[in-house]
Amino acid sequence: MKVSDIVEALSLKVCSGEQGLNNEIEGGYTSDLLSDVMGNADSNQVWVTLQTHKNIMAIASLKELAAVILVKGYEPEADAADQSNKEGIPILSSEEEAFELTGKLYKLIGD
């Protein structure tokens, strides 16, 4: 499944990193603790979080994530969006809470 597939299926807003919409997704990880994501997320996963600062892109790049999804309608800070565009890792936004969004992602991509 590609990032563009979940954007369409879940009506996600693409905030930045559009050039990465063809990134392949192999699973997902939900956490707001950066060290947890750094230690436990796998490459090609989508990361669900409420964090919006530039450090999310450092983690996403390090872990080679497919995309970052912000919950509760949050959008990335400008420097995070800039880094997303440079890295080609999309930052997406959902109006939903992490719990609901994670459940829908699980149904879509399994894990």
RATAWO-V330766 format. One record per pair of residues at least 4 apart in sequence whose ideal C-beta (glycine too) atoms are under 8 Angstrom apart, sorted by the first residue. I is the first residue (numbers start at 1). J is the second residue. D is the distance in whole Angstrom. If there is no record, write none. Layout:
i = (I I)
j = (J J)
d = (D D)
//
This chain:
i = (1 1 1 1 1 1 2 2 2 2 2 2 3 3 3 3 3 3 3 3 3 3 3 4 4 4 5 5 5 6 6 6 6 6 6 6 6 6 7 7 7 7 7 7 9 10 10 10 10 10 12 12 12 12 13 13 13 13 14 14 14 14 15 15 15 15 15 15 15 15 15 16 16 16 16 16 16 16 16 17 17 17 17 17 17 17 17 17 18 18 19 19 20 20 20 20 20 20 21 23 23 23 23 23 23 24 24 25 25 25 25 25 25 26 26 26 26 26 26 27 27 27 27 27 27 27 28 28 28 28 28 28 28 28 28 29 29 29 29 29 29 29 29 30 30 30 30 30 31 31 31 31 31 31 31 32 32 32 32 33 34 34 34 34 34 35 36 37 37 37 37 37 38 38 38 41 41 41 41 41 42 43 43 43 44 44 44 45 45 45 46 46 46 46 46 46 46 47 47 47 47 47 47 47 48 48 48 48 48 48 49 49 49 49 49 49 50 50 50 50 50 51 51 51 52 52 52 52 52 52 52 53 53 53 54 54 54 54 54 55 56 56 56 56 56 57 57 57 57 57 57 57 57 58 58 59 59 60 60 60 60 60 60 61 61 61 61 65 66 66 67 67 67 67 68 68 68 68 68 68 69 69 69 69 69 69 70 70 70 70 70 70 70 71 71 71 71 71 72 72 72 72 72 73 73 73 74 75 75 76 76 76 76 77 78 79 80 80 81 81 82 83 84 84 84 94 96 96 96 97 98 99 100 101 102 103 104 105 106 106)
j = (5 6 24 25 108 109 6 21 22 23 24 25 7 20 21 22 23 25 46 66 67 90 92 8 21 22 9 25 108 10 12 25 46 67 92 105 108 109 11 12 14 21 90 92 108 94 101 104 105 108 69 92 93 94 75 92 93 94 18 21 90 92 70 75 76 81 84 90 91 92 93 76 80 81 82 84 85 90 91 67 81 84 85 87 88 89 90 91 85 90 85 88 66 67 87 88 89 90 90 44 66 67 88 89 90 44 66 44 45 46 66 67 109 42 43 44 45 66 109 42 44 45 46 109 110 111 45 46 47 48 102 105 106 109 111 37 40 41 42 45 46 47 48 47 48 49 98 102 36 37 40 41 47 48 49 49 50 51 98 37 38 51 55 56 59 39 40 41 47 49 59 63 59 62 63 45 47 59 63 65 63 63 64 65 64 65 66 63 65 66 65 66 67 68 69 105 109 56 59 60 65 67 68 69 69 71 98 101 102 105 56 68 69 70 71 98 70 71 72 74 98 55 56 70 56 70 74 75 76 77 80 77 79 80 58 77 79 80 83 59 60 68 76 80 91 61 68 80 83 84 87 89 91 62 83 63 65 65 67 68 84 87 89 65 83 87 89 89 89 90 89 90 91 92 76 84 89 90 91 92 91 92 93 94 101 105 74 75 76 91 92 93 94 94 96 97 98 101 94 95 96 97 98 93 94 95 93 81 93 80 81 84 91 81 82 83 84 91 85 91 86 87 89 90 91 101 100 101 104 101 102 103 104 105 106 107 108 109 110 111)
d = (5 7 7 5 7 5 8 7 5 7 6 7 6 6 5 7 5 6 7 6 5 6 8 6 4 7 6 8 8 6 7 7 7 8 8 7 6 7 8 5 6 7 8 6 6 7 7 6 7 7 7 4 7 5 8 6 4 8 6 7 6 6 7 5 5 6 7 8 5 6 5 6 8 4 8 4 5 7 5 7 8 4 6 7 6 5 4 6 8 7 8 5 7 7 8 4 5 5 6 7 4 6 8 7 7 6 6 6 7 6 5 7 6 7 8 4 6 8 8 6 7 5 8 7 8 5 5 5 7 7 7 5 7 6 6 6 7 4 7 5 8 5 7 8 4 7 6 5 5 5 8 8 8 8 7 5 6 6 8 7 6 7 6 7 6 6 6 5 6 8 5 7 5 7 7 5 6 8 5 6 7 6 4 7 7 7 5 8 6 6 7 5 5 7 6 7 8 8 8 7 5 7 5 7 5 6 5 6 6 7 7 7 7 7 7 8 7 5 6 6 7 7 5 8 7 6 5 7 5 5 6 5 8 6 7 7 4 5 6 7 6 6 7 6 8 6 8 5 4 6 6 7 8 6 8 6 8 4 8 5 8 7 5 8 8 5 7 6 7 8 6 4 7 6 8 8 7 7 5 7 8 5 7 6 7 8 4 7 7 7 7 5 7 6 6 6 5 6 8 7 8 6 8 6 8 5 6 8 6 4 5 7 5 7 6 6 6 7 7 6 7 6 6 7 5 5 4 4 8 7 6 7 7 6 6 7 6 6 7 6)
//
